[in-house]
């Protein structure tokens, strides 16, 4: 992380953890995540409670983790809202997968917490067509127009690097020019692919810990070019 260029477009760091990476050294804000139910107690929750005047992500693809809308809304009311009320944090709703189940889960959650809604709309997108990605993000914004958008995970899943590059360039440049998109994060900056679904060609880090060309483009090439 010491080699990340934070003097360009990168404005924050987020991962699936509740604790701040020590090597970040306060260079940009860290956005902790309540990834799942296991983060709601003991040291994990104490890490979350340490945050003040920050931005906190709430649940990662809960619809695929067996977390119901009703359960998430109950936890939201009892544990998550005090993080905003008492500590001044802003909150990102649970980010779901870009499929019909994920869209329906978000819609039901937003309806269930409409009296105390999140500050930001969190969404994921994985695919191969940049036009479809932009169409999906626009559609989610139309459905929830009052909330600036956090695209908390996005990447091409093509196994062709040229296609990955075009996807990344087109979507990143569009998001940079869209005022209702608060932040976005291309996936993923790690030594190994998280699973077989994501594309090795879209990785932002090599297995030896060095950054890929795609990561360097995201850090330095603004606006991005193919």
C-alpha positions in Angstrom: 0.0 0.0 0.0 3.0 2.3 0.4 3.3 2.4 -3.4 -0.3 3.5 -4.0 -0.5 6.9 -5.6 -2.9 8.9 -3.5 -2.3 12.3 -5.1 -4.5 11.5 -8.1 -8.1 10.3 -8.3 -8.0 7.8 -5.5 -9.8 9.3 -2.5 -10.4 6.4 0.0 -9.6 2.8 0.8 -12.2 0.1 1.5 -12.1 -3.7 1.8 -14.1 -6.4 3.6 -12.7 -5.6 7.0 -13.7 -3.5 10.0 -10.1 -2.5 10.9 -8.0 0.1 9.2 -4.8 -1.2 7.5 -1.9 0.3 9.5 0.1 0.9 6.3 -2.5 3.4 5.1 -1.0 5.9 7.6 -4.0 8.3 7.4 -3.2 9.3 3.9 -6.8 8.9 2.8 -10.0 7.9 4.7 -10.7 4.2 5.3 -14.3 3.0 4.8 -14.9 0.1 7.1 -17.4 -2.6 6.3 -19.9 -4.5 8.4 -19.5 -7.4 5.9 -21.8 -9.9 7.6 -23.3 -11.0 10.8 -19.9 -12.0 12.3 -18.9 -8.3 12.3 -21.7 -7.4 14.8 -20.0 -8.4 18.0 -16.8 -8.5 20.0 -13.6 -7.0 18.5 -15.2 -6.6 15.0 -18.0 -4.4 16.3 -15.6 -2.5 18.6 -13.6 -1.6 15.5 -16.8 -0.3 13.9 -17.7 1.8 16.9 -14.4 3.5 16.9 -15.4 5.4 13.7 -16.5 9.0 13.9 -17.6 11.3 11.1 -16.7 8.7 8.6 -18.5 6.5 6.0 -19.4 2.9 6.9 -20.5 0.1 4.5 -23.3 -2.1 5.8 -23.4 -5.8 4.6 -21.9 -7.2 1.4 -24.3 -9.2 -0.8 -26.5 -10.2 2.1 -29.0 -11.8 -0.2 -26.4 -14.4 -1.0 -25.4 -14.9 2.7 -28.9 -15.8 3.8 -29.6 -12.5 5.5 -33.2 -11.5 5.1 -34.4 -8.0 4.5 -36.3 -8.1 7.8 -33.2 -9.2 9.7 -31.1 -6.5 8.1 -33.6 -3.8 8.7 -33.9 -4.8 12.4 -30.1 -4.7 12.8 -30.1 -1.4 11.0 -32.5 0.1 13.5 -30.9 -1.3 16.6 -27.2 -1.2 15.9 -26.3 0.7 12.7 -28.3 3.9 13.0 -26.7 4.8 16.3 -23.4 5.0 14.4 -24.9 7.9 12.5 -26.9 9.5 15.3 -24.3 9.3 18.0 -21.0 9.4 16.1 -21.8 11.4 12.9 -21.0 8.6 10.5 -22.7 8.4 7.1 -24.0 5.0 6.0 -24.0 3.0 2.8 -26.9 0.5 2.4 -26.2 -3.2 1.8 -24.6 -3.7 -1.6 -26.2 -6.5 -3.6 -25.3 -8.4 -6.7 -26.5 -7.0 -10.1 -29.3 -9.5 -10.7 -33.0 -9.6 -10.1 -32.6 -11.1 -6.6 -30.2 -8.4 -5.6 -32.3 -5.6 -7.0 -35.4 -6.8 -5.3 -33.5 -7.2 -2.0 -32.3 -3.6 -2.1 -35.8 -2.3 -3.0 -37.4 -4.1 -0.1 -34.7 -2.9 2.3 -35.1 0.7 1.2 -38.8 0.4 1.7 -38.3 -1.1 5.2 -35.9 1.7 6.4 -37.6 4.6 4.6 -38.1 6.5 7.8 -34.3 6.4 8.5 -32.7 5.7 5.1 -29.0 5.3 4.3 -27.0 8.2 3.1 -25.7 6.4 0.0 -26.9 3.7 -2.3 -24.3 0.9 -2.6 -24.3 -1.4 -5.6 -22.2 -4.0 -7.3 -21.7 -4.7 -11.0 -19.9 -7.5 -12.8 -20.3 -8.2 -16.5 -18.5 -7.8 -19.9 -20.4 -4.9 -21.6 -19.6 -1.4 -20.5 -22.8 0.0 -22.0 -24.8 -2.5 -19.9 -22.9 -1.6 -16.8 -23.7 2.1 -17.3 -27.3 1.2 -18.0 -27.6 -0.8 -14.8 -26.0 1.9 -12.7 -28.3 4.6 -14.2 -31.3 2.3 -13.6 -30.5 1.9 -9.9 -30.1 5.6 -9.6 -33.5 6.2 -11.2 -35.0 3.7 -8.7 -33.4 5.5 -5.7 -32.7 9.0 -7.0 -32.4 10.6 -3.5 -29.2 8.7 -2.7 -25.7 9.4 -4.2 -24.2 6.1 -5.4 -21.3 4.1 -4.1 -20.3 1.5 -6.7 -18.7 -0.6 -4.1 -17.5 -3.4 -6.4 -17.3 -3.3 -10.2 -15.2 -5.2 -12.8 -15.3 -6.8 -16.2 -15.4 -10.6 -16.0 -14.1 -11.0 -19.6 -11.0 -13.2 -19.9 -9.7 -11.0 -22.7 -7.5 -8.1 -21.4 -8.3 -5.8 -24.3 -12.0 -6.2 -23.5 -11.3 -5.7 -19.7 -9.4 -2.5 -20.5 -12.2 -1.0 -22.7 -14.8 -1.8 -20.0 -12.7 -0.2 -17.3 -11.8 2.9 -19.3 -15.4 3.5 -20.5 -17.1 2.9 -17.2 -14.4 4.8 -15.1 -14.5 7.9 -17.3 -18.3 7.9 -17.3 -18.4 7.5 -13.5 -15.9 10.3 -13.1 -18.1 12.6 -15.1 -21.3 11.7 -13.2 -22.0 14.0 -10.3 -24.4 11.6 -8.4 -21.7 8.9 -8.1 -19.9 9.5 -4.9 -17.2 6.8 -5.1 -16.5 3.6 -7.0 -14.1 0.7 -6.5 -12.8 -1.6 -9.2 -12.3 -5.2 -8.0 -9.9 -6.4 -6.9 -6.5 -5.3 -5.6 -5.3 -8.7 -4.2 -2.6 -11.2 -4.9 -5.0 -14.0 -6.0 -8.4 -13.9 -7.6 -11.1 -14.0 -4.9 -12.9 -16.8 -6.8 -13.4 -18.3 -10.2 -16.1 -15.8 -11.2 -13.8 -12.8 -11.3 -11.4 -12.4 -14.2 -7.6 -12.7 -13.7 -7.3 -10.1 -16.5 -9.1 -7.6 -14.3 -6.9 -8.0 -11.3 -5.2 -4.9 -10.0 -2.4 -6.7 -8.2 0.0 -9.5 -9.4 0.7 -12.6 -7.3 4.1 -11.1 -6.3 2.4 -8.0 -4.8 3.2 -5.6 -7.6 0.4 -3.6 -9.2 -0.9 -4.5 -12.7 -0.9 -2.1 -15.6 -4.7 -1.7 -15.1 -4.0 -0.5 -11.5 -1.5 2.0 -12.7 -4.0 3.3 -15.2 -6.5 3.8 -12.5 -4.0 5.7 -10.4 -2.4 7.9 -13.0 -4.3 7.9 -16.3 -7.0 10.5 -16.0 -9.1 10.5 -18.1 -8.3 6.9 -18.8 -7.3 5.8 -22.3 -7.0 2.4 -23.9 
